Amino acid sequence: MNKKAVKKSNGSHGFIKQSPGSIAFDILNVTFMCIFAFVMIYPFWNQFIISLNEGSDTVRGGLYFLPRKVTLENYVYVFKRSNILKGAVISVLRVIVGTGTSLLCTGMLAYVVTVKQFLGRKFMRIIYIVTMYFGGGLIPTYLLFMSLGLTETFAVYWIPGLFSAYSMLLIASYMQNISESLPESARIDGATETRIFFKIMVPLCIPVFAALAVMTAVSHWNSWFDVMIYNSSGKWDTLQVYLRKILLEADQAAKLLADQKKYEAMRNLTPTSVRAATTMIVTLPILFVYPFFQKYFVGGITIGAVKG
């Protein structure tokens, strides 16, 4: 009897027979995920094929999966502008400086409010939480920045974002899950708080720092409204502002068909095709960077979760 059982067990080759209900669930699950992925990806793909299609042909409609008349005129029209490179450099600098300084200052603040020996840590935490619900408003903020000499400078892009209450709460929550014995042993050995932060806390908090780095970088990269408010002269215009100007010019050029020279230059371009090209230019850099940080989101998203 035991031999038959062993033989039957060996004959199964380790495969577990699924029930009809389990098979149906798998089919429905895969089908749903495929449809969901298609719904998420298709709008981006549609903008991509429109950016590669002639604008005059795009007006006809019917572009779904592949362009009918492939052309790079939309991208040539955008990249031939002399200010594009300048705006791209300023945008990249803003992302690097703004993200780096924000993570450094917010990380140090988060460490301070988690040190139990610091008596004012609860008060500081409350003060920063209040800023999440109450703000001075646009006009008082502008007047403050102007009195501080931040307007018309590159510093206005990164100094106001040095400290983030939301990021501070996330980092502090992550740090509180680290064993207190690590910093305590370092203090006994004579390490300063700064050394503990950079040598112990930062390496252990890489997942949350990486997750916040992506979110902060995307925020800086896509920001354009503050550029228009605090940089009215245009000296420190970012890439997004220049692309916005190109879209406005394309809209105006499409309306001025009476101007023959303008019409000849824009005969194969439309605001829709130019808008699609600018969407690709703004989105692709972040899209290429995101996969390198994706693995850190698993740790970043589960911050503060209860371990079973």
LUMMARLO-552214 format. One record per residue (C-alpha): x, y, z; residue number from 1; residue in three letters. Coordinates in nm, 4 decimals. Layout:
<pts>
PT         c1         c2         c3   num   residu
PT          X          Y          Z   NUM      ALA
...
</pts>
This chain:
<pts>
PT         c1         c2         c3   num   residu
PT     0.0000     0.0000     0.0000     1      MET
PT     0.2867     0.2293     0.0807     2      ASN
PT     0.4566     0.1323    -0.2456     3      LYS
PT     0.1450     0.2268    -0.4421     4      LYS
PT     0.1267     0.5597    -0.2628     5      ALA
PT     0.4920     0.6303    -0.3353     6      VAL
PT     0.4475     0.5277    -0.6974     7      LYS
PT     0.1460     0.7501    -0.7338     8      LYS
PT     0.3360     1.0354    -0.5745     9      SER
PT     0.6321     0.9873    -0.8059    10      ASN
PT     0.4102     0.9623    -1.1108    11      GLY
PT     0.2623     1.3052    -1.0506    12      SER
PT     0.6009     1.4649    -1.1286    13      HIS
PT     0.5299     1.7424    -0.8772    14      GLY
PT     0.2393     1.8928    -1.0752    15      PHE
PT    -0.0694     2.0036    -0.8824    16      ILE
PT    -0.3950     1.9676    -1.0701    17      LYS
PT    -0.5925     2.2896    -1.0612    18      GLN
PT    -0.9664     2.2981    -1.0157    19      SER
PT    -1.1891     2.4497    -1.2874    20      PRO
PT    -1.2621     2.7451    -1.0595    21      GLY
PT    -0.8907     2.8151    -1.0140    22      SER
PT    -0.8291     2.7969    -1.3897    23      ILE
PT    -1.1211     3.0338    -1.4567    24      ALA
PT    -0.9873     3.2777    -1.1975    25      PHE
PT    -0.6419     3.2740    -1.3576    26      ASP
PT    -0.7900     3.3404    -1.7018    27      ILE
PT    -1.0033     3.6288    -1.5752    28      LEU
PT    -0.7101     3.7709    -1.3764    29      ASN
PT    -0.4730     3.7629    -1.6755    30      VAL
PT    -0.7414     3.9090    -1.9037    31      THR
PT    -0.8145     4.1921    -1.6610    32      PHE
PT    -0.4450     4.2765    -1.6169    33      MET
PT    -0.3900     4.2790    -1.9945    34      CYS
PT    -0.6846     4.5146    -2.0460    35      ILE
PT    -0.5677     4.7338    -1.7586    36      PHE
PT    -0.2128     4.7509    -1.9022    37      ALA
PT    -0.3537     4.8381    -2.2461    38      PHE
PT    -0.5665     5.1195    -2.1009    39      VAL
PT    -0.2615     5.2619    -1.9216    40      MET
PT    -0.0159     5.2339    -2.2131    41      ILE
PT    -0.2335     5.3155    -2.5141    42      TYR
PT    -0.2775     5.6939    -2.4511    43      PRO
PT     0.1006     5.7319    -2.4373    44      PHE
PT     0.1432     5.5202    -2.7520    45      TRP
PT    -0.1248     5.7234    -2.9323    46      ASN
PT     0.0599     6.0478    -2.8565    47      GLN
PT     0.3799     5.8871    -2.9808    48      PHE
PT     0.2391     5.7889    -3.3218    49      ILE
PT     0.0736     6.1307    -3.3589    50      ILE
PT     0.4114     6.2948    -3.2953    51      SER
PT     0.5582     6.0874    -3.5819    52      LEU
PT     0.2743     6.1620    -3.8248    53      ASN
PT     0.2309     6.4625    -4.0536    54      GLU
PT     0.0157     6.7233    -3.8859    55      GLY
PT    -0.1996     6.7820    -4.1934    56      SER
PT    -0.2719     6.4107    -4.2125    57      ASP
PT    -0.3391     6.3853    -3.8379    58      THR
PT    -0.6391     6.6187    -3.8758    59      VAL
PT    -0.8149     6.3449    -4.0740    60      ARG
PT    -0.8193     6.1256    -3.7633    61      GLY
PT    -0.8122     5.7489    -3.7651    62      GLY
PT    -0.4653     5.7166    -3.6103    63      LEU
PT    -0.4818     5.4277    -3.3679    64      TYR
PT    -0.1734     5.2063    -3.3675    65      PHE
PT     0.0656     5.3143    -3.6464    66      LEU
PT     0.1368     5.6484    -3.8204    67      PRO
PT     0.0188     5.6840    -4.1817    68      ARG
PT     0.2746     5.9402    -4.3010    69      LYS
PT     0.5914     5.9135    -4.0956    70      VAL
PT     0.7825     6.2379    -4.0478    71      THR
PT     1.0193     6.3962    -3.7968    72      LEU
PT     0.9126     6.7524    -3.8772    73      GLU
PT     0.7348     6.7882    -3.5429    74      ASN
PT     1.0540     6.7099    -3.3514    75      TYR
PT     1.2668     6.9211    -3.5877    76      VAL
PT     1.0352     7.2167    -3.5290    77      TYR
PT     1.0744     7.1790    -3.1517    78      VAL
PT     1.4487     7.1127    -3.1383    79      PHE
PT     1.5499     7.3848    -3.3837    80      LYS
PT     1.4591     7.6481    -3.1265    81      ARG
PT     1.7761     7.7979    -2.9808    82      SER
PT     1.6422     7.8136    -2.6242    83      ASN
PT     1.5573     7.4437    -2.5961    84      ILE
PT     1.9096     7.3415    -2.4939    85      LEU
PT     1.9310     7.6218    -2.2371    86      LYS
PT     1.5959     7.5249    -2.0881    87      GLY
PT     1.6962     7.1581    -2.0756    88      ALA
PT     2.0180     7.2422    -1.8880    89      VAL
PT     1.8295     7.4553    -1.6351    90      ILE
PT     1.5679     7.1809    -1.5874    91      SER
PT     1.8349     6.9161    -1.5286    92      VAL
PT     2.0184     7.1412    -1.2822    93      LEU
PT     1.6936     7.2100    -1.1023    94      ARG
PT     1.6212     6.8377    -1.0711    95      VAL
PT     1.9717     6.7556    -0.9449    96      ILE
PT     2.0090     7.0469    -0.7026    97      VAL
PT     1.6468     7.0502    -0.5875    98      GLY
PT     1.6259     6.6750    -0.5299    99      THR
PT     1.9653     6.6442    -0.3627   100      GLY
PT     1.9238     6.9363    -0.1225   101      THR
PT     1.5657     6.8411    -0.0375   102      SER
PT     1.6567     6.4824     0.0514   103      LEU
PT     1.9592     6.5952     0.2530   104      LEU
PT     1.7795     6.8588     0.4603   105      CYS
PT     1.4567     6.6623     0.5010   106      THR
PT     1.6498     6.3482     0.5920   107      GLY
PT     1.8454     6.5302     0.8615   108      MET
PT     1.5230     6.6807     0.9958   109      LEU
PT     1.3613     6.3373     1.0043   110      ALA
PT     1.6572     6.2005     1.1986   111      TYR
PT     1.6371     6.4850     1.4514   112      VAL
PT     1.2694     6.4215     1.5281   113      VAL
PT     1.3421     6.0502     1.5849   114      THR
PT     1.6227     6.1028     1.8400   115      VAL
PT     1.4636     6.0283     2.1766   116      LYS
PT     1.7230     6.2358     2.3667   117      GLN
PT     1.6075     6.5512     2.1863   118      PHE
PT     1.3344     6.7089     2.3999   119      LEU
PT     1.1904     6.9296     2.1277   120      GLY
PT     1.1342     6.6539     1.8714   121      ARG
PT     0.7566     6.6314     1.9272   122      LYS
PT     0.7163     7.0074     1.9054   123      PHE
PT     0.9131     7.0198     1.5785   124      MET
PT     0.7057     6.7399     1.4331   125      ARG
PT     0.3811     6.9241     1.5197   126      ILE
PT     0.5093     7.2489     1.3697   127      ILE
PT     0.5874     7.0836     1.0370   128      TYR
PT     0.2594     6.8920     1.0317   129      ILE
PT     0.0711     7.2221     1.0693   130      VAL
PT     0.2349     7.3474     0.7471   131      THR
PT     0.0721     7.0575     0.5593   132      MET
PT    -0.2760     7.1972     0.6335   133      TYR
PT    -0.2211     7.5733     0.6462   134      PHE
PT    -0.0341     7.7956     0.4005   135      GLY
PT     0.0226     8.1656     0.3538   136      GLY
PT    -0.1246     8.1782     0.0039   137      GLY
PT     0.0194     8.2768    -0.3319   138      LEU
PT     0.0448     8.6550    -0.2848   139      ILE
PT     0.2069     8.6511     0.0632   140      PRO
PT     0.4486     8.3837    -0.0602   141      THR
PT     0.5432     8.5942    -0.3616   142      TYR
PT     0.5965     8.9022    -0.1446   143      LEU
PT     0.8120     8.6977     0.0943   144      LEU
PT     1.0285     8.5607    -0.1860   145      PHE
PT     1.0638     8.9074    -0.3351   146      MET
PT     1.1716     9.0583    -0.0010   147      SER
PT     1.4264     8.7777     0.0394   148      LEU
PT     1.5663     8.8407    -0.3072   149      GLY
PT     1.4741     8.4972    -0.4399   150      LEU
PT     1.2777     8.6126    -0.7441   151      THR
PT     1.4598     8.6140    -1.0778   152      GLU
PT     1.7192     8.3719    -0.9364   153      THR
PT     1.7871     8.0005    -0.9692   154      PHE
PT     1.7674     7.9674    -0.5902   155      ALA
PT     1.3886     8.0138    -0.5955   156      VAL
PT     1.3588     7.6693    -0.7519   157      TYR
PT     1.5229     7.4739    -0.4693   158      TRP
PT     1.5452     7.6802    -0.1472   159      ILE
PT     1.1662     7.6802    -0.0774   160      PRO
PT     1.1652     7.3018    -0.1109   161      GLY
PT     1.4519     7.2245     0.1260   162      LEU
PT     1.2139     7.0860     0.3884   163      PHE
PT     0.9062     6.8771     0.3118   164      SER
PT     0.6721     6.7817     0.5962   165      ALA
PT     0.5295     6.4863     0.4055   166      TYR
PT     0.8736     6.3472     0.3178   167      SER
PT     0.9895     6.4068     0.6735   168      MET
PT     0.7063     6.1915     0.8109   169      LEU
PT     0.7859     5.9091     0.5682   170      LEU
PT     1.1588     5.9087     0.6436   171      ILE
PT     1.1014     5.9407     1.0196   172      ALA
PT     0.8571     5.6492     1.0120   173      SER
PT     1.1159     5.4381     0.8312   174      TYR
PT     1.3929     5.5351     1.0739   175      MET
PT     1.1799     5.4436     1.3743   176      GLN
PT     1.1752     5.0816     1.2518   177      ASN
PT     1.5564     5.0675     1.2764   178      ILE
PT     1.6888     4.9125     1.5951   179      SER
PT     1.7828     5.1768     1.8515   180      GLU
PT     2.0882     4.9707     1.9488   181      SER
PT     2.2725     5.0751     1.6303   182      LEU
PT     2.2900     5.4514     1.6983   183      PRO
PT     2.3307     5.3871     2.0730   184      GLU
PT     2.6379     5.1723     2.0192   185      SER
PT     2.7803     5.4365     1.7864   186      ALA
PT     2.7282     5.7072     2.0511   187      ARG
PT     2.9071     5.4916     2.3082   188      ILE
PT     3.2026     5.4669     2.0696   189      ASP
PT     3.2104     5.8466     2.0463   190      GLY
PT     3.0406     5.9002     1.7090   191      ALA
PT     2.8701     6.2346     1.6556   192      THR
PT     2.5061     6.2625     1.5466   193      GLU
PT     2.6173     6.3764     1.2020   194      THR
PT     2.8375     6.0704     1.1627   195      ARG
PT     2.5574     5.8417     1.2814   196      ILE
PT     2.3208     5.9942     1.0266   197      PHE
PT     2.5534     5.9586     0.7267   198      PHE
PT     2.7219     5.6301     0.8201   199      LYS
PT     2.4308     5.4352     0.9711   200      ILE
PT     2.0925     5.5902     0.8934   201      MET
PT     2.1418     5.6900     0.5300   202      VAL
PT     2.2670     5.3449     0.4113   203      PRO
PT     1.9808     5.1717     0.5943   204      LEU
PT     1.7194     5.4142     0.4558   205      CYS
PT     1.8169     5.3882     0.0883   206      ILE
PT     1.4727     5.2461    -0.0172   207      PRO
PT     1.2753     5.5391     0.1243   208      VAL
PT     1.5310     5.7929    -0.0007   209      PHE
PT     1.5185     5.6427    -0.3507   210      ALA
PT     1.1378     5.6438    -0.3588   211      ALA
PT     1.1238     6.0073    -0.2467   212      LEU
PT     1.4021     6.0984    -0.4902   213      ALA
PT     1.1901     5.9826    -0.7844   214      VAL
PT     0.8807     6.1700    -0.6642   215      MET
PT     1.0775     6.4891    -0.5923   216      THR
PT     1.2634     6.4720    -0.9240   217      ALA
PT     0.9392     6.4285    -1.1198   218      VAL
PT     0.7876     6.7251    -0.9342   219      SER
PT     1.0836     6.9483    -1.0202   220      HIS
PT     1.0974     6.8267    -1.3804   221      TRP
PT     0.7280     6.8906    -1.4515   222      ASN
PT     0.7039     7.2202    -1.2615   223      SER
PT     0.6365     7.5278    -1.4740   224      TRP
PT     0.3841     7.7463    -1.2883   225      PHE
PT     0.6346     7.8673    -1.0284   226      ASP
PT     0.8777     7.9482    -1.3102   227      VAL
PT     0.6267     8.1848    -1.4675   228      MET
PT     0.5467     8.3516    -1.1344   229      ILE
PT     0.8920     8.3977    -0.9838   230      TYR
PT     1.0886     8.4315    -1.3106   231      ASN
PT     0.8924     8.6819    -1.5141   232      SER
PT     1.2018     8.8042    -1.7017   233      SER
PT     1.2615     8.4607    -1.8551   234      GLY
PT     1.6267     8.4453    -1.7515   235      LYS
PT     1.5853     8.1094    -1.5740   236      TRP
PT     1.3102     7.9549    -1.7868   237      ASP
PT     1.3029     7.5748    -1.7746   238      THR
PT     1.2403     7.3302    -2.0578   239      LEU
PT     0.8700     7.3009    -1.9756   240      GLN
PT     0.8184     7.6768    -2.0094   241      VAL
PT     0.9925     7.6862    -2.3495   242      TYR
PT     0.7822     7.3939    -2.4715   243      LEU
PT     0.4700     7.5719    -2.3506   244      ARG
PT     0.5700     7.8771    -2.5538   245      LYS
PT     0.6191     7.6563    -2.8593   246      ILE
PT     0.2691     7.5147    -2.8183   247      LEU
PT     0.1218     7.8628    -2.7949   248      LEU
PT     0.3116     7.9708    -3.1063   249      GLU
PT     0.1892     7.6626    -3.2916   250      ALA
PT    -0.1699     7.7462    -3.1981   251      ASP
PT    -0.1268     8.1044    -3.3151   252      GLN
PT     0.0452     8.0015    -3.6380   253      ALA
PT    -0.2405     7.7661    -3.7212   254      ALA
PT    -0.4846     8.0576    -3.6944   255      LYS
PT    -0.2801     8.2928    -3.9128   256      LEU
PT    -0.3343     8.1177    -4.2430   257      LEU
PT    -0.3467     8.4532    -4.4198   258      ALA
PT     0.0274     8.4890    -4.3717   259      ASP
PT     0.1604     8.2852    -4.6657   260      GLN
PT     0.5155     8.2495    -4.5362   261      LYS
PT     0.3913     8.1319    -4.2009   262      LYS
PT     0.1545     7.8937    -4.3685   263      TYR
PT     0.4288     7.7450    -4.5871   264      GLU
PT     0.6457     7.6859    -4.2806   265      ALA
PT     0.3598     7.5252    -4.0899   266      MET
PT     0.1743     7.3473    -4.3706   267      ARG
PT     0.2591     7.0001    -4.2403   268      ASN
PT     0.2370     7.0899    -3.8719   269      LEU
PT    -0.0641     7.1255    -3.6456   270      THR
PT    -0.0965     7.2091    -3.2754   271      PRO
PT    -0.2020     6.8484    -3.2141   272      THR
PT     0.1111     6.6980    -3.3694   273      SER
PT     0.3434     6.9522    -3.2061   274      VAL
PT     0.1706     6.8935    -2.8703   275      ARG
PT     0.2300     6.5200    -2.9077   276      ALA
PT     0.5988     6.5763    -2.9836   277      ALA
PT     0.6449     6.8017    -2.6786   278      THR
PT     0.4662     6.5430    -2.4622   279      THR
PT     0.7199     6.2812    -2.5709   280      MET
PT     1.0149     6.5135    -2.5062   281      ILE
PT     0.8978     6.5953    -2.1530   282      VAL
PT     0.7916     6.2410    -2.0584   283      THR
PT     1.0668     6.0187    -2.2001   284      LEU
PT     1.3541     6.1344    -1.9690   285      PRO
PT     1.1551     6.0469    -1.6567   286      ILE
PT     1.0301     5.7256    -1.8204   287      LEU
PT     1.3871     5.6096    -1.8823   288      PHE
PT     1.5015     5.6927    -1.5267   289      VAL
PT     1.2081     5.5312    -1.3445   290      TYR
PT     1.2995     5.1609    -1.4069   291      PRO
PT     1.6324     5.2050    -1.2271   292      PHE
PT     1.4514     5.3121    -0.9080   293      PHE
PT     1.1508     5.0815    -0.9367   294      GLN
PT     1.2957     4.8157    -0.7056   295      LYS
PT     1.3167     5.0677    -0.4218   296      TYR
PT     0.9436     5.1403    -0.4355   297      PHE
PT     0.8666     4.8058    -0.2739   298      VAL
PT     1.0406     4.9222     0.0414   299      GLY
PT     0.9246     5.2814     0.0042   300      GLY
PT     0.5561     5.2022    -0.0362   301      ILE
PT     0.5451     4.9659     0.2621   302      THR
PT     0.6871     5.2238     0.5020   303      ILE
PT     0.5242     5.1912     0.8412   304      GLY
PT     0.3547     4.8608     0.7573   305      ALA
PT     0.3047     4.6115     1.0395   306      VAL
PT     0.5208     4.3034     0.9934   307      LYS
PT     0.3532     3.9720     1.0526   308      GLY
</pts>
